[in-house]
Amino acid sequence: MVSPDFETHEVSNQVSPRSGVNLYSSDPVLAALIEGLPQAVLEQLSSHGAQWGSAEMADLARLANSIPPVLKSHDPTGRRIDTVEYHPAYHALMRRSVSSGIHASIWDASGAEASVRAVARGARLYMTAQVELGHVGVMSLTSGGIAALAHSPQLAQAWLPMLRSRRYDSRVLPAEQKSGALLGFGTTEKQSGSDLRSGSTRADPSSDGTYRLTGHKWFVTAPMSDALLVLAQTLEGLSLFLVPRYMPDGKRNPFRLMRIKDKLGTRSTATGEIEFAGTAGYLVGEAGRGVSTIAETVTLLRLDQGLAAAGLLRAALAEAVHVVRHRRAFGAPLIDQPLMTRVLADMALDVTAAAALVFRLAEAIDRSHDNPAEAAFARLMTPVVKYWIAKLAPPLIAEAIECAGGNAYVEEGPMARLYRDALAPALIDGPGNVLCLDVMRVMRRSSEPLEAALRVIEDGLGQAARSTLNVLRAATAVALADEGSARILTEQLAMTVAAATLRRRFPAVVADAFLESRLGKPWRSTYGMLDARFDARAFLDYVCPRG
């Protein structure tokens, strides 16, 4: 029994959740990076930002991650079904992303978006990832997978209408009976990891024109998709196959979903292990050329990982700034404490640079079809961009949690999930060392990609770029002679191109602060190293304006 003199006390100095925010109109950085896009595209992005910044979407994200997917290997009668059950919140997220075209819009954009398709889609993905990253993986795999299907016109003709549909259909049926379809990937094996060519899954030709796959895939993203793109060995070498869940006669294609991974992050979506035992697959592209068949796919997936990681950075910074603006300590609002302001402004520099860098890559991909210099720039900078932004995410989000305090460490809010999810982009589609090896591979093939990147730097930084270009040329020579130094070159390229893009898109003081603190001083390991010459509070208010 409650004592009659017990009094309830109003909770004070606690911060209400940050929700009901338009993720487009509240983000001046994004607005600056997409300035000049057609008005119709900007209006659509504003609508997207309002929807995904709503309290409803935040709650769907929370629910989808609180109750992860469950494997159902058999139905009640004992028949093997190999399906995955998701929380309804996950399906709600998927419906919204599919309806906005994140899974396919670069392949059928028309009208105002036709010439800026990678940038416009990138903006949608960037905002969506701020709210829920797990389901975004399926969007990326489908978008990237369509590029691979272009190598097999017959398959493309059969599948593209379903893959480009704006209707999400989660029913377990043959794709021909559904209103829309999605793709998953099965490339990694136990013994090979990132070394795709050492995979042992075998594909043998069959009399009906298909191949029969035998083997095991260790990480299969989105195993409930309508078809998987799978790498397997043929007599000619590593080849790519489309493995549908159902065959044209309506029968289930036999493969076994062995288990669902209990993952650290991106828990809303399933990642499974699959065994193939005579599973039918359709050859995509030429036999023995599986790696080259997925080359454009990998580029698009890496762009998406950069966009997703940049979105996580933005979300974490915005959450931290929201808390410190409304919480008091030591007699004053936290935002007025000089150390706190300096730390957050330093973080905001990296958040802004990451967004600038990845959207510059999206611009290059949009222009690459008719501009050889932009195509060369994209070849080199795709692994560079993905490397640097993915590396930024975990430590910056950890710092944001520290700024926001103990509540950010609790799973009821979004920050703990942001931190766990931030570890995924660095692992997917090539971890750091693999990305740096790809940078070196591009440079060994031709000098043009580096020259294209250096021209971008010179255009952005002007006279100030001369010494920087010499440093990058020297770092390139060292890395070509000593592969172990490739990370140094990759990071320098990322930060210098980011600085050039900052100078082109933002007030000069932003690029100056980034150059001075990142490239003009020795390496540092924490945030808060801006000196008093830069107005930390003004910069913070610019990047994260008051709502």
C-alpha positions as CSV (number, residue, x, y, z in Angstrom):
1,M,0.0,0.0,0.0
2,V,1.3,3.4,-1.0
3,S,1.9,5.7,2.0
4,P,-0.5,8.7,2.0
5,D,2.4,11.1,2.2
6,F,4.0,9.6,-0.9
7,E,4.4,12.2,-3.5
8,T,4.9,11.7,-7.2
9,H,7.6,13.9,-8.6
10,E,7.6,15.3,-12.1
11,V,10.6,14.0,-14.1
12,S,12.9,16.9,-15.0
13,N,16.0,17.3,-17.0
14,Q,15.1,14.4,-19.3
15,V,14.8,14.8,-23.0
16,S,11.8,13.7,-25.1
17,P,12.5,11.4,-28.0
18,R,13.5,13.0,-31.3
19,S,10.6,12.1,-33.6
20,G,8.3,13.8,-36.0
21,V,11.3,15.2,-37.9
22,N,11.4,15.7,-41.6
23,L,14.8,14.0,-42.4
24,Y,15.1,16.1,-45.6
25,S,14.1,19.6,-44.5
26,S,16.0,19.3,-41.2
27,D,19.3,18.4,-42.9
28,P,21.0,21.4,-44.5
29,V,23.9,19.1,-45.5
30,L,21.7,16.9,-47.6
31,A,20.0,19.9,-49.1
32,A,23.4,21.4,-50.1
33,L,24.5,18.1,-51.7
34,I,21.4,17.7,-53.8
35,E,21.0,21.4,-54.7
36,G,20.2,21.8,-58.3
37,L,18.1,18.6,-58.6
38,P,14.8,19.1,-60.4
39,Q,12.1,20.6,-58.2
40,A,9.8,17.5,-58.7
41,V,12.6,15.3,-57.3
42,L,13.2,17.6,-54.3
43,E,9.5,17.6,-53.5
44,Q,9.5,13.8,-53.6
45,L,12.5,13.7,-51.3
46,S,10.8,16.1,-48.8
47,S,7.8,13.7,-48.7
48,H,10.1,10.8,-48.2
49,G,11.9,12.6,-45.3
50,A,8.6,13.5,-43.6
51,Q,7.4,9.9,-43.8
52,W,10.6,8.3,-42.6
53,G,11.2,10.8,-39.8
54,S,7.8,10.2,-38.3
55,A,7.2,8.6,-34.9
56,E,5.4,5.7,-36.7
57,M,8.5,4.7,-38.7
58,A,10.7,4.9,-35.5
59,D,8.3,2.6,-33.8
60,L,8.2,0.2,-36.7
61,A,12.0,0.1,-36.7
62,R,12.1,-0.6,-32.9
63,L,9.6,-3.5,-33.2
64,A,11.3,-5.0,-36.3
65,N,14.6,-5.2,-34.4
66,S,13.1,-6.3,-31.0
67,I,11.5,-9.4,-32.4
68,P,14.0,-10.9,-34.9
69,P,13.0,-13.3,-37.8
70,V,12.4,-17.0,-37.0
71,L,13.3,-20.0,-39.2
72,K,10.4,-22.4,-40.0
73,S,12.0,-25.4,-41.5
74,H,8.8,-27.5,-41.6
75,D,5.0,-27.0,-41.7
76,P,2.7,-28.5,-39.2
77,T,2.3,-31.7,-41.3
78,G,6.1,-32.3,-41.4
79,R,6.7,-31.0,-45.0
80,R,9.9,-29.1,-45.4
81,I,9.2,-25.5,-46.3
82,D,12.4,-23.6,-45.3
83,T,10.7,-20.2,-44.7
84,V,11.4,-17.3,-42.4
85,E,8.8,-15.5,-40.3
86,Y,9.2,-11.8,-39.8
87,H,7.5,-9.4,-37.5
88,P,4.7,-7.4,-39.2
89,A,6.7,-4.2,-38.6
90,Y,9.4,-5.6,-40.9
91,H,6.9,-6.1,-43.7
92,A,5.6,-2.6,-43.1
93,L,9.1,-1.2,-43.5
94,M,9.6,-3.2,-46.7
95,R,6.3,-2.0,-48.2
96,R,7.3,1.6,-47.8
97,S,10.8,1.1,-49.2
98,V,9.6,-0.9,-52.2
99,S,6.9,1.7,-52.9
100,S,9.5,4.4,-53.0
101,G,11.6,2.4,-55.4
102,I,14.8,2.1,-53.4
103,H,15.1,-1.5,-54.7
104,A,15.0,-0.6,-58.4
105,S,14.6,3.1,-59.2
106,I,18.0,3.5,-60.8
107,W,16.9,1.1,-63.5
108,D,13.6,2.7,-64.5
109,A,13.8,6.3,-63.4
110,S,12.1,8.6,-65.9
111,G,11.2,12.2,-66.2
112,A,12.9,14.6,-63.8
113,E,14.8,11.8,-62.1
114,A,16.2,10.2,-65.2
115,S,19.5,12.1,-65.3
116,V,20.1,12.1,-61.5
117,R,18.9,8.6,-60.7
118,A,21.8,7.5,-58.5
119,V,21.8,10.8,-56.5
120,A,18.0,10.8,-56.0
121,R,17.9,7.2,-55.0
122,G,20.9,7.7,-52.8
123,A,19.1,10.5,-50.9
124,R,16.2,8.2,-50.3
125,L,18.4,5.4,-49.1
126,Y,20.5,7.8,-46.9
127,M,17.3,9.0,-45.1
128,T,15.9,5.5,-44.8
129,A,19.0,4.0,-43.3
130,Q,18.9,6.7,-40.5
131,V,15.7,5.0,-39.3
132,E,16.2,1.2,-40.0
133,L,19.2,-0.4,-41.7
134,G,18.4,-4.1,-41.7
135,H,15.7,-4.1,-44.4
136,V,17.7,-1.7,-46.5
137,G,20.1,-4.6,-47.3
138,V,17.3,-6.3,-49.4
139,M,16.7,-3.1,-51.3
140,S,20.5,-2.9,-52.1
141,L,20.8,-6.5,-53.2
142,T,17.8,-6.3,-55.6
143,S,19.1,-3.0,-57.1
144,G,22.6,-4.3,-57.5
145,G,21.5,-7.7,-58.7
146,I,19.6,-6.2,-61.6
147,A,22.9,-5.1,-63.0
148,A,24.1,-8.7,-63.1
149,L,20.9,-9.9,-64.9
150,A,21.8,-7.5,-67.7
151,H,24.4,-10.1,-68.8
152,S,21.6,-12.6,-69.6
153,P,18.9,-10.9,-71.7
154,Q,16.4,-13.8,-71.5
155,L,16.5,-13.8,-67.7
156,A,16.3,-10.1,-67.6
157,Q,13.2,-10.1,-69.8
158,A,11.5,-12.6,-67.5
159,W,12.5,-11.1,-64.1
160,L,12.8,-7.3,-64.6
161,P,9.0,-6.5,-64.7
162,M,8.6,-8.2,-61.3
163,L,11.8,-6.8,-59.8
164,R,11.0,-3.2,-60.8
165,S,7.4,-3.5,-59.4
166,R,6.6,-1.0,-56.7
167,R,4.5,-3.5,-54.8
168,Y,6.0,-5.5,-52.0
169,D,4.6,-9.1,-51.9
170,S,5.8,-11.3,-49.1
171,R,3.8,-14.3,-50.0
172,V,5.7,-17.6,-50.5
173,L,4.6,-18.3,-54.1
174,P,6.2,-18.7,-57.5
175,A,7.4,-15.3,-58.6
176,E,5.1,-15.4,-61.7
177,Q,2.1,-15.4,-59.3
178,K,3.2,-12.4,-57.3
179,S,2.9,-8.6,-57.7
180,G,6.6,-8.0,-57.1
181,A,9.8,-9.8,-56.5
182,L,13.2,-9.3,-54.7
183,L,16.7,-10.7,-54.9
184,G,19.1,-12.1,-52.3
185,F,22.8,-13.1,-52.5
186,G,24.7,-16.3,-51.7
187,T,28.4,-15.8,-52.3
188,T,30.3,-16.5,-49.1
189,E,31.4,-20.0,-48.0
190,K,32.9,-21.3,-44.7
191,Q,36.4,-21.8,-46.0
192,S,36.7,-18.8,-48.4
193,G,35.2,-15.7,-46.8
194,S,36.1,-12.7,-49.1
195,D,38.2,-15.0,-51.4
196,L,35.3,-15.8,-53.7
197,R,37.3,-17.7,-56.2
198,S,38.1,-20.4,-53.5
199,G,34.4,-21.3,-53.1
200,S,33.7,-25.0,-53.5
201,T,30.0,-25.0,-54.4
202,R,29.7,-26.9,-57.7
203,A,27.4,-26.4,-60.7
204,D,26.9,-29.2,-63.2
205,P,25.0,-28.7,-66.5
206,S,21.6,-30.4,-66.8
207,S,19.7,-31.6,-69.9
208,D,17.0,-29.0,-69.4
209,G,19.3,-26.1,-69.8
210,T,19.7,-25.4,-66.1
211,Y,22.6,-26.2,-63.8
212,R,22.4,-28.3,-60.7
213,L,24.1,-26.8,-57.7
214,T,25.7,-28.7,-54.8
215,G,27.3,-27.0,-51.9
216,H,26.9,-24.8,-48.8
217,K,26.7,-21.0,-48.5
218,W,27.7,-19.6,-45.1
219,F,26.2,-16.1,-45.3
220,V,23.1,-15.7,-47.4
221,T,21.5,-12.3,-47.1
222,A,17.7,-12.2,-47.5
223,P,17.2,-16.0,-47.9
224,M,13.4,-15.4,-48.3
225,S,13.9,-13.6,-51.5
226,D,12.2,-14.8,-54.7
227,A,15.6,-15.7,-56.2
228,L,19.2,-15.8,-55.1
229,L,22.3,-14.9,-57.0
230,V,24.8,-17.6,-56.3
231,L,28.4,-18.1,-57.2
232,A,29.4,-21.7,-58.0
233,Q,32.3,-23.5,-59.8
234,T,31.8,-24.9,-63.3
235,L,34.4,-26.6,-65.6
236,E,35.1,-23.1,-67.0
237,G,35.6,-21.6,-63.5
238,L,33.6,-19.5,-61.0
239,S,30.2,-18.6,-62.5
240,L,27.1,-16.8,-61.4
241,F,23.6,-18.4,-61.2
242,L,20.1,-17.2,-60.6
243,V,18.5,-19.7,-58.2
244,P,14.7,-19.2,-58.0
245,R,12.7,-20.3,-55.0
246,Y,10.2,-21.9,-57.3
247,M,10.6,-23.5,-60.7
248,P,8.4,-22.6,-63.7
249,D,6.2,-25.7,-63.0
250,G,5.3,-24.3,-59.6
251,K,7.4,-26.8,-57.6
252,R,9.8,-25.6,-54.9
253,N,13.4,-25.6,-55.9
254,P,15.1,-27.9,-53.4
255,F,17.5,-26.2,-51.1
256,R,17.7,-26.3,-47.3
257,L,17.8,-23.2,-45.1
258,M,19.9,-24.7,-42.2
259,R,19.8,-21.8,-39.7
260,I,19.4,-18.1,-39.2
261,K,22.5,-16.3,-37.9
262,D,22.1,-14.7,-34.5
263,K,23.7,-11.4,-35.5
264,L,25.2,-8.5,-33.6
265,G,23.3,-6.0,-35.6
266,T,20.8,-5.6,-38.5
267,R,18.7,-8.0,-36.6
268,S,15.4,-7.1,-38.3
269,T,16.4,-9.0,-41.5
270,A,17.5,-12.6,-41.8
271,T,20.9,-13.9,-42.8
272,G,21.1,-17.6,-43.2
273,E,23.1,-20.7,-44.1
274,I,21.9,-22.6,-47.1
275,E,22.7,-26.1,-48.5
276,F,22.2,-26.9,-52.1
277,A,21.7,-30.5,-53.1
278,G,20.9,-30.7,-56.8
279,T,19.3,-27.2,-56.7
280,A,18.4,-25.7,-60.1
281,G,20.1,-22.5,-61.2
282,Y,20.2,-20.5,-64.4
283,L,23.6,-19.3,-65.7
284,V,24.0,-15.5,-65.6
285,G,26.5,-14.2,-68.1
286,E,29.3,-16.4,-69.4
287,A,30.5,-19.5,-67.6
288,G,33.7,-18.9,-65.8
289,R,33.2,-15.2,-65.6
290,G,31.2,-14.9,-62.4
291,V,33.4,-12.3,-60.8
292,S,33.3,-9.9,-63.8
293,T,29.5,-10.5,-64.1
294,I,29.0,-9.1,-60.7
295,A,31.5,-6.2,-61.1
296,E,28.8,-3.5,-61.5
297,T,26.7,-5.2,-58.8
298,V,29.6,-4.9,-56.4
299,T,30.1,-1.2,-57.3
300,L,26.4,-0.4,-56.6
301,L,26.4,-2.4,-53.4
302,R,29.5,-0.5,-52.1
303,L,27.9,2.8,-53.0
304,D,24.9,1.7,-50.9
305,Q,27.0,0.7,-48.0
306,G,28.7,4.1,-48.1
307,L,25.3,5.8,-48.2
308,A,23.9,3.7,-45.4
309,A,27.0,4.3,-43.1
310,A,26.7,8.1,-43.8
311,G,23.0,7.9,-42.8
312,L,23.9,6.2,-39.6
313,L,26.5,8.9,-38.8
314,R,23.9,11.6,-39.5
315,A,21.3,9.9,-37.3
316,A,23.8,9.5,-34.4
317,L,24.9,13.1,-34.5
318,A,21.4,14.4,-34.7
319,E,20.4,12.3,-31.7
320,A,23.3,13.5,-29.7
321,V,22.8,17.2,-30.5
322,H,19.1,16.9,-29.7
323,V,19.9,15.6,-26.2
324,V,22.6,18.2,-25.4
325,R,20.4,21.0,-26.5
326,H,17.7,20.0,-24.0
327,R,19.6,18.7,-21.1
328,R,21.4,20.7,-18.4
329,A,24.5,19.9,-16.4
330,F,26.7,21.9,-14.0
331,G,24.3,24.8,-14.1
332,A,24.0,25.3,-17.9
333,P,22.6,23.5,-21.0
334,L,25.1,20.9,-22.2
335,I,25.3,22.5,-25.6
336,D,26.8,25.6,-23.9
337,Q,29.7,23.6,-22.3
338,P,32.8,24.4,-24.4
339,L,34.1,20.8,-24.4
340,M,30.8,19.4,-25.5
341,T,30.4,21.9,-28.2
342,R,33.9,21.3,-29.5
343,V,33.4,17.5,-29.5
344,L,30.1,17.7,-31.4
345,A,31.4,20.2,-33.9
346,D,34.4,18.0,-34.6
347,M,32.1,15.0,-35.1
348,A,29.9,17.1,-37.4
349,L,32.9,17.8,-39.7
350,D,33.2,14.0,-40.3
351,V,29.5,13.6,-40.7
352,T,29.4,16.3,-43.3
353,A,32.5,15.1,-45.1
354,A,31.2,11.5,-45.3
355,A,27.9,12.7,-46.8
356,A,29.8,15.0,-49.3
357,L,32.1,12.2,-50.3
358,V,29.4,9.5,-50.9
359,F,27.1,11.9,-52.8
360,R,30.1,12.9,-55.0
361,L,30.5,9.2,-55.8
362,A,26.8,8.9,-56.7
363,E,27.2,11.9,-59.0
364,A,30.1,10.2,-60.7
365,I,28.0,7.0,-61.2
366,D,25.2,9.1,-62.8
367,R,27.7,10.7,-65.2
368,S,29.8,7.6,-65.9
369,H,27.8,6.4,-68.9
370,D,28.9,9.2,-71.1
371,N,31.9,10.7,-69.3
372,P,35.1,8.5,-69.2
373,A,36.7,10.7,-66.6
374,E,33.8,10.3,-64.2
375,A,33.8,6.5,-64.9
376,A,37.5,6.3,-64.0
377,F,36.9,8.4,-60.9
378,A,34.1,6.0,-59.8
379,R,36.3,2.9,-60.4
380,L,38.9,4.1,-58.0
381,M,36.8,6.0,-55.4
382,T,34.1,3.3,-54.9
383,P,36.3,1.1,-52.6
384,V,37.9,4.3,-51.2
385,V,34.5,5.8,-50.2
386,K,33.1,2.6,-48.7
387,Y,36.4,2.0,-46.7
388,W,36.6,5.4,-45.1
389,I,32.9,6.0,-44.2
390,A,32.4,2.5,-42.9
391,K,35.5,3.0,-40.7
392,L,34.2,6.3,-39.4
393,A,30.8,4.9,-38.2
394,P,31.5,2.8,-35.1
395,P,33.9,5.3,-33.3
396,L,31.8,8.3,-34.1
397,I,28.6,6.7,-33.0
398,A,30.3,5.5,-29.8
399,E,31.2,9.2,-29.1
400,A,27.7,10.2,-29.8
401,I,26.4,7.8,-27.2
402,E,28.9,9.2,-24.7
403,C,27.6,12.7,-25.5
404,A,24.0,11.7,-25.0
405,G,24.7,9.9,-21.8
406,G,23.3,6.8,-20.1
407,N,19.9,6.8,-21.8
408,A,21.7,6.3,-25.2
409,Y,23.1,3.0,-23.8
410,V,19.7,1.6,-23.3
411,E,18.0,-0.5,-26.0
412,E,14.7,1.5,-25.7
413,G,16.2,4.3,-27.7
414,P,17.8,4.1,-31.2
415,M,21.4,4.8,-30.3
416,A,22.4,1.3,-29.2
417,R,20.9,-0.1,-32.4
418,L,22.7,2.5,-34.5
419,Y,26.0,1.4,-32.9
420,R,25.4,-2.3,-33.5
421,D,24.2,-1.7,-37.0
422,A,27.3,0.5,-37.7
423,L,29.5,-2.5,-37.7
424,A,27.8,-4.1,-40.7
425,P,28.8,-1.8,-43.5
426,A,32.5,-2.5,-42.9
427,L,31.9,-6.3,-43.3
428,I,29.5,-6.3,-46.3
429,D,30.8,-6.4,-49.9
430,G,34.5,-6.3,-48.8
431,P,36.1,-5.6,-45.4
432,G,38.8,-2.9,-45.1
433,N,41.8,-4.9,-46.4
434,V,39.9,-6.2,-49.4
435,L,38.8,-2.7,-50.3
436,C,42.4,-1.4,-50.1
437,L,43.6,-4.3,-52.3
438,D,40.9,-3.3,-54.8
439,V,42.2,0.3,-54.7
440,M,45.7,-1.0,-55.6
441,R,44.3,-3.3,-58.3
442,V,42.6,-0.4,-60.0
443,M,45.8,1.7,-59.9
444,R,47.9,-1.1,-61.3
445,R,45.6,-1.5,-64.3
446,S,45.7,2.2,-65.3
447,S,46.9,5.6,-64.2
448,E,43.7,7.3,-65.4
449,P,41.5,6.6,-62.3
450,L,44.1,8.3,-60.0
451,E,44.5,11.2,-62.4
452,A,40.7,11.6,-62.5
453,A,40.6,11.8,-58.7
454,L,43.4,14.3,-58.6
455,R,41.6,16.5,-61.1
456,V,38.6,16.5,-58.8
457,I,40.8,17.5,-55.9
458,E,42.5,20.3,-57.9
459,D,39.1,21.6,-59.1
460,G,37.8,21.7,-55.6
461,L,40.9,23.0,-53.7
462,G,42.5,25.2,-56.4
463,Q,46.0,26.5,-55.6
464,A,45.9,24.9,-52.2
465,A,45.9,21.5,-53.9
466,R,49.4,21.6,-55.3
467,S,51.3,20.2,-52.3
468,T,48.4,17.8,-51.6
469,L,48.6,16.3,-55.1
470,N,52.3,15.8,-54.6
471,V,51.7,14.0,-51.3
472,L,49.1,11.7,-52.9
473,R,51.4,10.9,-55.9
474,A,54.2,10.0,-53.4
475,A,51.8,7.9,-51.3
476,T,50.6,6.1,-54.4
477,A,54.2,5.2,-55.4
478,V,54.9,3.9,-51.9
479,A,51.7,1.8,-51.8
480,L,52.4,0.3,-55.2
481,A,55.8,-0.8,-54.0
482,D,54.6,-1.7,-50.5
483,E,51.1,-3.1,-50.4
484,G,51.1,-3.0,-46.6
485,S,50.8,0.8,-46.8
486,A,47.6,0.7,-48.9
487,R,45.4,1.8,-46.0
488,I,47.4,5.1,-45.6
489,L,46.8,5.9,-49.3
490,T,43.2,5.0,-49.2
491,E,42.4,7.1,-46.2
492,Q,44.4,10.1,-47.7
493,L,42.4,9.8,-50.9
494,A,39.1,9.7,-49.1
495,M,39.8,12.7,-46.9
496,T,41.3,14.8,-49.7
497,V,38.4,14.2,-52.1
498,A,36.0,14.8,-49.3
499,A,37.7,18.2,-48.6
500,A,37.5,19.1,-52.2
501,T,33.8,18.3,-52.3
502,L,33.3,20.3,-49.1
503,R,34.9,23.3,-50.7
504,R,32.6,23.0,-53.7
505,R,29.4,22.6,-51.8
506,F,29.7,24.4,-48.4
507,P,31.1,27.6,-46.9
508,A,34.9,27.7,-47.2
509,V,35.4,27.6,-43.5
510,V,33.9,24.1,-43.4
511,A,36.6,22.7,-45.8
512,D,39.3,24.8,-44.1
513,A,38.4,23.3,-40.7
514,F,38.4,19.8,-42.2
515,L,41.7,20.3,-44.0
516,E,43.4,21.8,-41.0
517,S,42.3,19.2,-38.5
518,R,42.4,16.1,-40.7
519,L,45.2,16.6,-43.2
520,G,47.2,19.4,-41.6
521,K,48.0,17.7,-38.3
522,P,49.3,14.4,-37.1
523,W,46.8,11.5,-36.7
524,R,44.5,11.7,-33.7
525,S,42.3,9.1,-32.1
526,T,39.4,11.1,-30.5
527,Y,37.1,13.9,-31.2
528,G,37.2,17.4,-29.7
529,M,40.5,18.5,-31.3
530,L,39.3,21.6,-33.1
531,D,41.0,24.7,-31.8
532,A,39.3,28.0,-30.9
533,R,39.9,29.6,-34.3
534,F,36.9,27.8,-35.6
535,D,33.4,28.7,-34.3
536,A,32.3,25.3,-33.1
537,R,28.8,26.4,-32.0
538,A,28.0,28.1,-35.3
539,F,29.1,25.1,-37.3
540,L,27.1,22.8,-35.1
541,D,24.0,25.0,-35.5
542,Y,24.5,24.9,-39.3
543,V,24.8,21.1,-39.6
544,C,22.0,20.4,-37.1
545,P,19.7,23.5,-37.0
546,R,17.2,23.9,-34.2
547,G,13.9,22.3,-34.9
